[in-house]
């Protein structure tokens, strides 16, 4: 199965995503900020990145741009509690944009769709 990097500063959300994705058979790597995400991307070369936008230090859009410089091929799902970023052209470099929710159906369906595309 694919390796997924979850970049989320809220530990509870990060662990929830990890549990759900591991239950589906994915290998999950975690990072709590953009700098750690870039290091873990370089080390593990995940097949998908789930990336929060609001991160301490370097935000998710800047993190995505740095990863895109390294590889245009890795799919990125932006995940945010704020819908207004969806209209920002800077987010259009991602494969999907999901509004955070306690119901993970949309996220899990999007992960499956992106990885099978």
Buried (B, 14 or more C-beta within 10 A) or exposed (E): EBBBBBBBBBEEBBBBBBEBBEEEEBBBBBBBBBBBBBEBBEEEEBBBBBBBBBBEEBBBBBBBEBBBEEEEEBBBBBBBEEEEBEEEEBBEBBBBBBEBEEEBEBBBEBBEEBBEE
